[in-house]
Every structure is written in structure tokens, then in C-alpha cells.
Amino acid sequence: MVQNSGIQCYNCKEYGHVARECQKPKRAKDAAYHREKMLLCKQEEAGIQLNAEQADWKD
């Protein structure tokens, strides 16, 4: 059994489940999401090595 207590949902930002298991309606991606995505893309273009978490999130 996987312990989900430390896992945060990207949809509702609550702990204990992941977005695909979230019972709340899908949330529109906000400005912070797009700002983070753009920053990661710019870092990659500049040749800055992304860590595994950043690389997975960017996709």
C-alpha cells in the first residue's frame, strides 16, 4: 500500500491524493502555473540543467 499523506494534489492543492484521483472539478491553470512553465523553458533554452522534478513537470 502506498502512503499518500505527503502527496499534494496539483488540482486542488490538498494533501493525500493526486490530481487524477481528485473529486473536485478541474481547475483552470493560473498565472503562477504559466509563469513557472515559462521559467523552466527559458532555463532549458539557456542550457541550464533542470533537475528530475523540474524536467518531469515541464512535460
CHARMM-style PDB file with segment names, atoms N, HN, CA, C and O in Angstrom:
ATOM      1  N   MET     1       0.836  -1.179   0.000  1.00  0.00      PROA
ATOM      2  CA  MET     1       0.000   0.000   0.000  1.00  0.00      PROA
ATOM      3  C   MET     1       0.882   1.244   0.000  1.00  0.00      PROA
ATOM      4  O   MET     1       1.848   1.325   0.760  1.00  0.00      PROA
ATOM      5  N   VAL     2       0.554   2.201  -0.844  1.00  0.00      PROA
ATOM      6  HN  VAL     2      -0.230   2.135  -1.461  1.00  0.00      PROA
ATOM      7  CA  VAL     2       1.315   3.436  -0.950  1.00  0.00      PROA
ATOM      8  C   VAL     2       0.762   4.450   0.036  1.00  0.00      PROA
ATOM      9  O   VAL     2      -0.451   4.639   0.131  1.00  0.00      PROA
ATOM     10  N   GLN     3       1.643   5.090   0.758  1.00  0.00      PROA
ATOM     11  HN  GLN     3       2.628   4.936   0.681  1.00  0.00      PROA
ATOM     12  CA  GLN     3       1.205   6.112   1.712  1.00  0.00      PROA
ATOM     13  C   GLN     3       1.148   7.458   0.996  1.00  0.00      PROA
ATOM     14  O   GLN     3       2.164   7.938   0.494  1.00  0.00      PROA
ATOM     15  N   ASN     4      -0.033   8.067   0.946  1.00  0.00      PROA
ATOM     16  HN  ASN     4      -0.859   7.678   1.354  1.00  0.00      PROA
ATOM     17  CA  ASN     4      -0.243   9.301   0.204  1.00  0.00      PROA
ATOM     18  C   ASN     4      -0.246  10.548   1.072  1.00  0.00      PROA
ATOM     19  O   ASN     4      -0.551  11.628   0.567  1.00  0.00      PROA
ATOM     20  N   SER     5       0.077  10.447   2.344  1.00  0.00      PROA
ATOM     21  HN  SER     5       0.325   9.569   2.753  1.00  0.00      PROA
ATOM     22  CA  SER     5      -0.062  11.594   3.239  1.00  0.00      PROA
ATOM     23  C   SER     5       0.810  12.779   2.837  1.00  0.00      PROA
ATOM     24  O   SER     5       0.429  13.922   3.089  1.00  0.00      PROA
ATOM     25  N   GLY     6       1.959  12.545   2.225  1.00  0.00      PROA
ATOM     26  HN  GLY     6       2.269  11.617   2.021  1.00  0.00      PROA
ATOM     27  CA  GLY     6       2.854  13.631   1.841  1.00  0.00      PROA
ATOM     28  C   GLY     6       2.666  14.091   0.410  1.00  0.00      PROA
ATOM     29  O   GLY     6       3.388  14.973  -0.054  1.00  0.00      PROA
ATOM     30  N   ILE     7       1.712  13.512  -0.294  1.00  0.00      PROA
ATOM     31  HN  ILE     7       1.126  12.795   0.083  1.00  0.00      PROA
ATOM     32  CA  ILE     7       1.486  13.842  -1.696  1.00  0.00      PROA
ATOM     33  C   ILE     7       0.483  14.979  -1.793  1.00  0.00      PROA
ATOM     34  O   ILE     7      -0.546  14.969  -1.117  1.00  0.00      PROA
ATOM     35  N   GLN     8       0.790  15.969  -2.646  1.00  0.00      PROA
ATOM     36  HN  GLN     8       1.625  15.976  -3.195  1.00  0.00      PROA
ATOM     37  CA  GLN     8      -0.106  17.112  -2.819  1.00  0.00      PROA
ATOM     38  C   GLN     8      -0.749  17.055  -4.202  1.00  0.00      PROA
ATOM     39  O   GLN     8      -0.078  16.804  -5.204  1.00  0.00      PROA
ATOM     40  N   CYS     9      -2.036  17.287  -4.239  1.00  0.00      PROA
ATOM     41  HN  CYS     9      -2.580  17.491  -3.425  1.00  0.00      PROA
ATOM     42  CA  CYS     9      -2.794  17.311  -5.485  1.00  0.00      PROA
ATOM     43  C   CYS     9      -2.481  18.599  -6.238  1.00  0.00      PROA
ATOM     44  O   CYS     9      -2.533  19.681  -5.653  1.00  0.00      PROA
ATOM     45  N   TYR    10      -2.156  18.499  -7.525  1.00  0.00      PROA
ATOM     46  HN  TYR    10      -2.114  17.620  -8.000  1.00  0.00      PROA
ATOM     47  CA  TYR    10      -1.892  19.689  -8.335  1.00  0.00      PROA
ATOM     48  C   TYR    10      -3.181  20.400  -8.712  1.00  0.00      PROA
ATOM     49  O   TYR    10      -3.146  21.556  -9.132  1.00  0.00      PROA
ATOM     50  N   ASN    11      -4.298  19.740  -8.572  1.00  0.00      PROA
ATOM     51  HN  ASN    11      -4.327  18.801  -8.231  1.00  0.00      PROA
ATOM     52  CA  ASN    11      -5.582  20.347  -8.931  1.00  0.00      PROA
ATOM     53  C   ASN    11      -6.121  21.226  -7.806  1.00  0.00      PROA
ATOM     54  O   ASN    11      -6.385  22.409  -8.020  1.00  0.00      PROA
ATOM     55  N   CYS    12      -6.287  20.661  -6.611  1.00  0.00      PROA
ATOM     56  HN  CYS    12      -6.073  19.700  -6.437  1.00  0.00      PROA
ATOM     57  CA  CYS    12      -6.906  21.408  -5.509  1.00  0.00      PROA
ATOM     58  C   CYS    12      -5.904  21.847  -4.445  1.00  0.00      PROA
ATOM     59  O   CYS    12      -6.267  22.570  -3.517  1.00  0.00      PROA
ATOM     60  N   LYS    13      -4.648  21.419  -4.570  1.00  0.00      PROA
ATOM     61  HN  LYS    13      -4.353  20.832  -5.324  1.00  0.00      PROA
ATOM     62  CA  LYS    13      -3.571  21.771  -3.631  1.00  0.00      PROA
ATOM     63  C   LYS    13      -3.740  21.170  -2.245  1.00  0.00      PROA
ATOM     64  O   LYS    13      -3.067  21.601  -1.309  1.00  0.00      PROA
ATOM     65  N   GLU    14      -4.621  20.184  -2.087  1.00  0.00      PROA
ATOM     66  HN  GLU    14      -5.167  19.833  -2.847  1.00  0.00      PROA
ATOM     67  CA  GLU    14      -4.784  19.496  -0.808  1.00  0.00      PROA
ATOM     68  C   GLU    14      -3.866  18.277  -0.782  1.00  0.00      PROA
ATOM     69  O   GLU    14      -3.427  17.794  -1.826  1.00  0.00      PROA
ATOM     70  N   TYR    15      -3.584  17.794   0.410  1.00  0.00      PROA
ATOM     71  HN  TYR    15      -3.940  18.186   1.258  1.00  0.00      PROA
ATOM     72  CA  TYR    15      -2.696  16.648   0.575  1.00  0.00      PROA
ATOM     73  C   TYR    15      -3.486  15.354   0.710  1.00  0.00      PROA
ATOM     74  O   TYR    15      -4.623  15.351   1.182  1.00  0.00      PROA
ATOM     75  N   GLY    16      -2.864  14.247   0.288  1.00  0.00      PROA
ATOM     76  HN  GLY    16      -1.940  14.249  -0.096  1.00  0.00      PROA
ATOM     77  CA  GLY    16      -3.446  12.931   0.483  1.00  0.00      PROA
ATOM     78  C   GLY    16      -3.903  12.237  -0.785  1.00  0.00      PROA
ATOM     79  O   GLY    16      -4.280  11.066  -0.745  1.00  0.00      PROA
ATOM     80  N   HSD    17      -3.878  12.939  -1.914  1.00  0.00      PROA
ATOM     81  HN  HSD    17      -3.572  13.890  -1.947  1.00  0.00      PROA
ATOM     82  CA  HSD    17      -4.256  12.316  -3.182  1.00  0.00      PROA
ATOM     83  C   HSD    17      -3.569  13.050  -4.329  1.00  0.00      PROA
ATOM     84  O   HSD    17      -2.991  14.120  -4.137  1.00  0.00      PROA
ATOM     85  N   VAL    18      -3.636  12.470  -5.511  1.00  0.00      PROA
ATOM     86  HN  VAL    18      -4.106  11.601  -5.667  1.00  0.00      PROA
ATOM     87  CA  VAL    18      -3.059  13.096  -6.705  1.00  0.00      PROA
ATOM     88  C   VAL    18      -4.174  13.641  -7.584  1.00  0.00      PROA
ATOM     89  O   VAL    18      -5.344  13.320  -7.375  1.00  0.00      PROA
ATOM     90  N   ALA    19      -3.821  14.456  -8.559  1.00  0.00      PROA
ATOM     91  HN  ALA    19      -2.870  14.716  -8.729  1.00  0.00      PROA
ATOM     92  CA  ALA    19      -4.810  15.159  -9.380  1.00  0.00      PROA
ATOM     93  C   ALA    19      -5.770  14.205 -10.094  1.00  0.00      PROA
ATOM     94  O   ALA    19      -6.963  14.495 -10.189  1.00  0.00      PROA
ATOM     95  N   ARG    20      -5.273  13.080 -10.592  1.00  0.00      PROA
ATOM     96  HN  ARG    20      -4.304  12.845 -10.515  1.00  0.00      PROA
ATOM     97  CA  ARG    20      -6.171  12.183 -11.331  1.00  0.00      PROA
ATOM     98  C   ARG    20      -7.214  11.525 -10.431  1.00  0.00      PROA
ATOM     99  O   ARG    20      -8.235  11.038 -10.917  1.00  0.00      PROA
ATOM    100  N   GLU    21      -6.959  11.506  -9.110  1.00  0.00      PROA
ATOM    101  HN  GLU    21      -6.129  11.901  -8.715  1.00  0.00      PROA
ATOM    102  CA  GLU    21      -7.913  10.952  -8.147  1.00  0.00      PROA
ATOM    103  C   GLU    21      -8.775  12.036  -7.505  1.00  0.00      PROA
ATOM    104  O   GLU    21      -9.631  11.728  -6.676  1.00  0.00      PROA
ATOM    105  N   CYS    22      -8.563  13.296  -7.874  1.00  0.00      PROA
ATOM    106  HN  CYS    22      -7.867  13.546  -8.548  1.00  0.00      PROA
ATOM    107  CA  CYS    22      -9.246  14.424  -7.244  1.00  0.00      PROA
ATOM    108  C   CYS    22     -10.728  14.428  -7.604  1.00  0.00      PROA
ATOM    109  O   CYS    22     -11.099  14.252  -8.765  1.00  0.00      PROA
ATOM    110  N   GLN    23     -11.569  14.632  -6.592  1.00  0.00      PROA
ATOM    111  HN  GLN    23     -11.268  14.775  -5.649  1.00  0.00      PROA
ATOM    112  CA  GLN    23     -13.017  14.653  -6.787  1.00  0.00      PROA
ATOM    113  C   GLN    23     -13.531  16.042  -7.169  1.00  0.00      PROA
ATOM    114  O   GLN    23     -14.677  16.185  -7.595  1.00  0.00      PROA
ATOM    115  N   LYS    24     -12.689  17.057  -7.019  1.00  0.00      PROA
ATOM    116  HN  LYS    24     -11.758  16.940  -6.673  1.00  0.00      PROA
ATOM    117  CA  LYS    24     -13.103  18.426  -7.341  1.00  0.00      PROA
ATOM    118  C   LYS    24     -12.971  18.665  -8.845  1.00  0.00      PROA
ATOM    119  O   LYS    24     -12.176  17.997  -9.507  1.00  0.00      PROA
ATOM    120  N   PRO    25     -13.740  19.609  -9.391  1.00  0.00      PROA
ATOM    121  CA  PRO    25     -13.630  19.888 -10.829  1.00  0.00      PROA
ATOM    122  C   PRO    25     -12.230  20.372 -11.184  1.00  0.00      PROA
ATOM    123  O   PRO    25     -11.543  20.983 -10.365  1.00  0.00      PROA
ATOM    124  N   LYS    26     -11.816  20.087 -12.425  1.00  0.00      PROA
ATOM    125  HN  LYS    26     -12.374  19.591 -13.090  1.00  0.00      PROA
ATOM    126  CA  LYS    26     -10.501  20.524 -12.863  1.00  0.00      PROA
ATOM    127  C   LYS    26     -10.395  22.028 -12.761  1.00  0.00      PROA
ATOM    128  O   LYS    26     -11.318  22.759 -13.121  1.00  0.00      PROA
ATOM    129  N   ARG    27      -9.272  22.473 -12.272  1.00  0.00      PROA
ATOM    130  HN  ARG    27      -8.523  21.879 -11.980  1.00  0.00      PROA
ATOM    131  CA  ARG    27      -9.031  23.897 -12.072  1.00  0.00      PROA
ATOM    132  C   ARG    27      -8.314  24.442 -13.298  1.00  0.00      PROA
ATOM    133  O   ARG    27      -7.416  23.798 -13.839  1.00  0.00      PROA
ATOM    134  N   ALA    28      -8.713  25.619 -13.726  1.00  0.00      PROA
ATOM    135  HN  ALA    28      -9.443  26.142 -13.286  1.00  0.00      PROA
ATOM    136  CA  ALA    28      -8.030  26.265 -14.843  1.00  0.00      PROA
ATOM    137  C   ALA    28      -6.610  26.601 -14.410  1.00  0.00      PROA
ATOM    138  O   ALA    28      -6.376  26.988 -13.265  1.00  0.00      PROA
ATOM    139  N   LYS    29      -5.686  26.453 -15.313  1.00  0.00      PROA
ATOM    140  HN  LYS    29      -5.876  26.139 -16.243  1.00  0.00      PROA
ATOM    141  CA  LYS    29      -4.300  26.757 -14.983  1.00  0.00      PROA
ATOM    142  C   LYS    29      -4.161  28.259 -14.779  1.00  0.00      PROA
ATOM    143  O   LYS    29      -4.563  29.052 -15.631  1.00  0.00      PROA
ATOM    144  N   ASP    30      -3.595  28.636 -13.656  1.00  0.00      PROA
ATOM    145  HN  ASP    30      -3.268  27.992 -12.964  1.00  0.00      PROA
ATOM    146  CA  ASP    30      -3.499  30.046 -13.309  1.00  0.00      PROA
ATOM    147  C   ASP    30      -2.181  30.662 -13.774  1.00  0.00      PROA
ATOM    148  O   ASP    30      -1.343  29.990 -14.376  1.00  0.00      PROA
ATOM    149  N   ALA    31      -2.015  31.938 -13.489  1.00  0.00      PROA
ATOM    150  HN  ALA    31      -2.695  32.484 -13.000  1.00  0.00      PROA
ATOM    151  CA  ALA    31      -0.833  32.676 -13.923  1.00  0.00      PROA
ATOM    152  C   ALA    31       0.450  32.081 -13.341  1.00  0.00      PROA
ATOM    153  O   ALA    31       1.477  32.055 -14.019  1.00  0.00      PROA
ATOM    154  N   ALA    32       0.404  31.602 -12.097  1.00  0.00      PROA
ATOM    155  HN  ALA    32      -0.430  31.623 -11.547  1.00  0.00      PROA
ATOM    156  CA  ALA    32       1.596  31.024 -11.473  1.00  0.00      PROA
ATOM    157  C   ALA    32       2.048  29.774 -12.230  1.00  0.00      PROA
ATOM    158  O   ALA    32       3.248  29.552 -12.391  1.00  0.00      PROA
ATOM    159  N   TYR    33       1.112  28.967 -12.690  1.00  0.00      PROA
ATOM    160  HN  TYR    33       0.137  29.148 -12.559  1.00  0.00      PROA
ATOM    161  CA  TYR    33       1.440  27.769 -13.466  1.00  0.00      PROA
ATOM    162  C   TYR    33       2.176  28.163 -14.738  1.00  0.00      PROA
ATOM    163  O   TYR    33       3.226  27.603 -15.053  1.00  0.00      PROA
ATOM    164  N   HSD    34       1.623  29.130 -15.472  1.00  0.00      PROA
ATOM    165  HN  HSD    34       0.770  29.585 -15.216  1.00  0.00      PROA
ATOM    166  CA  HSD    34       2.225  29.545 -16.737  1.00  0.00      PROA
ATOM    167  C   HSD    34       3.573  30.235 -16.521  1.00  0.00      PROA
ATOM    168  O   HSD    34       4.485  30.074 -17.332  1.00  0.00      PROA
ATOM    169  N   ARG    35       3.705  30.995 -15.446  1.00  0.00      PROA
ATOM    170  HN  ARG    35       2.964  31.125 -14.787  1.00  0.00      PROA
ATOM    171  CA  ARG    35       4.970  31.664 -15.134  1.00  0.00      PROA
ATOM    172  C   ARG    35       6.053  30.618 -14.862  1.00  0.00      PROA
ATOM    173  O   ARG    35       7.173  30.743 -15.359  1.00  0.00      PROA
ATOM    174  N   GLU    36       5.726  29.589 -14.076  1.00  0.00      PROA
ATOM    175  HN  GLU    36       4.817  29.487 -13.673  1.00  0.00      PROA
ATOM    176  CA  GLU    36       6.682  28.524 -13.764  1.00  0.00      PROA
ATOM    177  C   GLU    36       7.074  27.755 -15.021  1.00  0.00      PROA
ATOM    178  O   GLU    36       8.249  27.450 -15.225  1.00  0.00      PROA
ATOM    179  N   LYS    37       6.100  27.446 -15.855  1.00  0.00      PROA
ATOM    180  HN  LYS    37       5.145  27.694 -15.689  1.00  0.00      PROA
ATOM    181  CA  LYS    37       6.361  26.715 -17.097  1.00  0.00      PROA
ATOM    182  C   LYS    37       7.292  27.522 -18.008  1.00  0.00      PROA
ATOM    183  O   LYS    37       8.234  26.973 -18.579  1.00  0.00      PROA
ATOM    184  N   MET    38       7.027  28.824 -18.141  1.00  0.00      PROA
ATOM    185  HN  MET    38       6.262  29.270 -17.676  1.00  0.00      PROA
ATOM    186  CA  MET    38       7.853  29.690 -18.980  1.00  0.00      PROA
ATOM    187  C   MET    38       9.275  29.779 -18.433  1.00  0.00      PROA
ATOM    188  O   MET    38      10.235  29.744 -19.202  1.00  0.00      PROA
ATOM    189  N   LEU    39       9.418  29.892 -17.116  1.00  0.00      PROA
ATOM    190  HN  LEU    39       8.637  29.920 -16.492  1.00  0.00      PROA
ATOM    191  CA  LEU    39      10.730  29.958 -16.494  1.00  0.00      PROA
ATOM    192  C   LEU    39      11.526  28.683 -16.773  1.00  0.00      PROA
ATOM    193  O   LEU    39      12.713  28.753 -17.095  1.00  0.00      PROA
ATOM    194  N   LEU    40      10.889  27.529 -16.652  1.00  0.00      PROA
ATOM    195  HN  LEU    40       9.925  27.472 -16.391  1.00  0.00      PROA
ATOM    196  CA  LEU    40      11.573  26.263 -16.915  1.00  0.00      PROA
ATOM    197  C   LEU    40      12.002  26.154 -18.370  1.00  0.00      PROA
ATOM    198  O   LEU    40      13.093  25.660 -18.658  1.00  0.00      PROA
ATOM    199  N   CYS    41      11.165  26.606 -19.284  1.00  0.00      PROA
ATOM    200  HN  CYS    41      10.279  27.007 -19.051  1.00  0.00      PROA
ATOM    201  CA  CYS    41      11.512  26.568 -20.710  1.00  0.00      PROA
ATOM    202  C   CYS    41      12.687  27.494 -21.006  1.00  0.00      PROA
ATOM    203  O   CYS    41      13.577  27.139 -21.779  1.00  0.00      PROA
ATOM    204  N   LYS    42      12.698  28.677 -20.399  1.00  0.00      PROA
ATOM    205  HN  LYS    42      11.975  28.966 -19.771  1.00  0.00      PROA
ATOM    206  CA  LYS    42      13.806  29.616 -20.601  1.00  0.00      PROA
ATOM    207  C   LYS    42      15.102  29.059 -20.029  1.00  0.00      PROA
ATOM    208  O   LYS    42      16.164  29.224 -20.630  1.00  0.00      PROA
ATOM    209  N   GLN    43      15.030  28.402 -18.877  1.00  0.00      PROA
ATOM    210  HN  GLN    43      14.168  28.268 -18.389  1.00  0.00      PROA
ATOM    211  CA  GLN    43      16.223  27.794 -18.287  1.00  0.00      PROA
ATOM    212  C   GLN    43      16.773  26.713 -19.204  1.00  0.00      PROA
ATOM    213  O   GLN    43      17.984  26.613 -19.400  1.00  0.00      PROA
ATOM    214  N   GLU    44      15.893  25.915 -19.758  1.00  0.00      PROA
ATOM    215  HN  GLU    44      14.909  25.995 -19.599  1.00  0.00      PROA
ATOM    216  CA  GLU    44      16.327  24.840 -20.647  1.00  0.00      PROA
ATOM    217  C   GLU    44      16.973  25.409 -21.905  1.00  0.00      PROA
ATOM    218  O   GLU    44      18.003  24.905 -22.352  1.00  0.00      PROA
ATOM    219  N   GLU    45      16.376  26.457 -22.483  1.00  0.00      PROA
ATOM    220  HN  GLU    45      15.539  26.866 -22.120  1.00  0.00      PROA
ATOM    221  CA  GLU    45      16.936  27.086 -23.676  1.00  0.00      PROA
ATOM    222  C   GLU    45      18.307  27.696 -23.390  1.00  0.00      PROA
ATOM    223  O   GLU    45      19.179  27.695 -24.259  1.00  0.00      PROA
ATOM    224  N   ALA    46      18.503  28.214 -22.187  1.00  0.00      PROA
ATOM    225  HN  ALA    46      17.795  28.215 -21.481  1.00  0.00      PROA
ATOM    226  CA  ALA    46      19.775  28.831 -21.809  1.00  0.00      PROA
ATOM    227  C   ALA    46      20.840  27.785 -21.486  1.00  0.00      PROA
ATOM    228  O   ALA    46      21.991  28.133 -21.220  1.00  0.00      PROA
ATOM    229  N   GLY    47      20.469  26.526 -21.506  1.00  0.00      PROA
ATOM    230  HN  GLY    47      19.534  26.243 -21.722  1.00  0.00      PROA
ATOM    231  CA  GLY    47      21.421  25.456 -21.245  1.00  0.00      PROA
ATOM    232  C   GLY    47      21.580  25.116 -19.780  1.00  0.00      PROA
ATOM    233  O   GLY    47      22.507  24.394 -19.413  1.00  0.00      PROA
ATOM    234  N   ILE    48      20.698  25.619 -18.935  1.00  0.00      PROA
ATOM    235  HN  ILE    48      19.945  26.205 -19.233  1.00  0.00      PROA
ATOM    236  CA  ILE    48      20.747  25.310 -17.506  1.00  0.00      PROA
ATOM    237  C   ILE    48      20.130  23.930 -17.294  1.00  0.00      PROA
ATOM    238  O   ILE    48      19.020  23.654 -17.748  1.00  0.00      PROA
ATOM    239  N   GLN    49      20.866  23.074 -16.597  1.00  0.00      PROA
ATOM    240  HN  GLN    49      21.768  23.298 -16.228  1.00  0.00      PROA
ATOM    241  CA  GLN    49      20.398  21.709 -16.359  1.00  0.00      PROA
ATOM    242  C   GLN    49      19.220  21.718 -15.387  1.00  0.00      PROA
ATOM    243  O   GLN    49      19.324  22.267 -14.290  1.00  0.00      PROA
ATOM    244  N   LEU    50      18.110  21.117 -15.783  1.00  0.00      PROA
ATOM    245  HN  LEU    50      18.026  20.672 -16.674  1.00  0.00      PROA
ATOM    246  CA  LEU    50      16.946  21.003 -14.909  1.00  0.00      PROA
ATOM    247  C   LEU    50      17.081  19.745 -14.067  1.00  0.00      PROA
ATOM    248  O   LEU    50      17.614  18.740 -14.538  1.00  0.00      PROA
ATOM    249  N   ASN    51      16.604  19.787 -12.817  1.00  0.00      PROA
ATOM    250  HN  ASN    51      16.171  20.603 -12.435  1.00  0.00      PROA
ATOM    251  CA  ASN    51      16.617  18.572 -12.009  1.00  0.00      PROA
ATOM    252  C   ASN    51      15.467  17.667 -12.469  1.00  0.00      PROA
ATOM    253  O   ASN    51      14.639  18.089 -13.276  1.00  0.00      PROA
ATOM    254  N   ALA    52      15.410  16.465 -11.981  1.00  0.00      PROA
ATOM    255  HN  ALA    52      16.083  16.121 -11.326  1.00  0.00      PROA
ATOM    256  CA  ALA    52      14.422  15.482 -12.448  1.00  0.00      PROA
ATOM    257  C   ALA    52      12.992  15.958 -12.226  1.00  0.00      PROA
ATOM    258  O   ALA    52      12.135  15.761 -13.088  1.00  0.00      PROA
ATOM    259  N   GLU    53      12.724  16.580 -11.085  1.00  0.00      PROA
ATOM    260  HN  GLU    53      13.420  16.740 -10.385  1.00  0.00      PROA
ATOM    261  CA  GLU    53      11.363  17.050 -10.795  1.00  0.00      PROA
ATOM    262  C   GLU    53      10.950  18.149 -11.772  1.00  0.00      PROA
ATOM    263  O   GLU    53       9.821  18.154 -12.264  1.00  0.00      PROA
ATOM    264  N   GLN    54      11.858  19.075 -12.052  1.00  0.00      PROA
ATOM    265  HN  GLN    54      12.775  19.071 -11.653  1.00  0.00      PROA
ATOM    266  CA  GLN    54      11.552  20.154 -12.990  1.00  0.00      PROA
ATOM    267  C   GLN    54      11.345  19.605 -14.395  1.00  0.00      PROA
ATOM    268  O   GLN    54      10.423  20.026 -15.093  1.00  0.00      PROA
ATOM    269  N   ALA    55      12.185  18.676 -14.815  1.00  0.00      PROA
ATOM    270  HN  ALA    55      12.934  18.333 -14.248  1.00  0.00      PROA
ATOM    271  CA  ALA    55      12.078  18.113 -16.155  1.00  0.00      PROA
ATOM    272  C   ALA    55      10.758  17.363 -16.325  1.00  0.00      PROA
ATOM    273  O   ALA    55      10.132  17.453 -17.381  1.00  0.00      PROA
ATOM    274  N   ASP    56      10.331  16.629 -15.305  1.00  0.00      PROA
ATOM    275  HN  ASP    56      10.839  16.557 -14.447  1.00  0.00      PROA
ATOM    276  CA  ASP    56       9.060  15.913 -15.373  1.00  0.00      PROA
ATOM    277  C   ASP    56       7.887  16.879 -15.403  1.00  0.00      PROA
ATOM    278  O   ASP    56       6.911  16.649 -16.117  1.00  0.00      PROA
ATOM    279  N   TRP    57       7.973  17.958 -14.633  1.00  0.00      PROA
ATOM    280  HN  TRP    57       8.766  18.145 -14.053  1.00  0.00      PROA
ATOM    281  CA  TRP    57       6.874  18.914 -14.550  1.00  0.00      PROA
ATOM    282  C   TRP    57       6.722  19.680 -15.856  1.00  0.00      PROA
ATOM    283  O   TRP    57       5.608  20.023 -16.250  1.00  0.00      PROA
ATOM    284  N   LYS    58       7.834  19.948 -16.526  1.00  0.00      PROA
ATOM    285  HN  LYS    58       8.739  19.669 -16.206  1.00  0.00      PROA
ATOM    286  CA  LYS    58       7.811  20.732 -17.755  1.00  0.00      PROA
ATOM    287  C   LYS    58       7.043  20.019 -18.861  1.00  0.00      PROA
ATOM    288  O   LYS    58       6.411  20.670 -19.693  1.00  0.00      PROA
ATOM    289  N   ASP    59       7.089  18.704 -18.878  1.00  0.00      PROA
ATOM    290  HN  ASP    59       7.602  18.175 -18.202  1.00  0.00      PROA
ATOM    291  CA  ASP    59       6.423  17.932 -19.943  1.00  0.00      PROA
ATOM    292  C   ASP    59       4.994  17.949 -19.774  1.00  0.00      PROA
ATOM    293  OT1 ASP    59       4.271  17.355 -20.574  1.00  0.00      PROA
TER     294      ASP     59
END
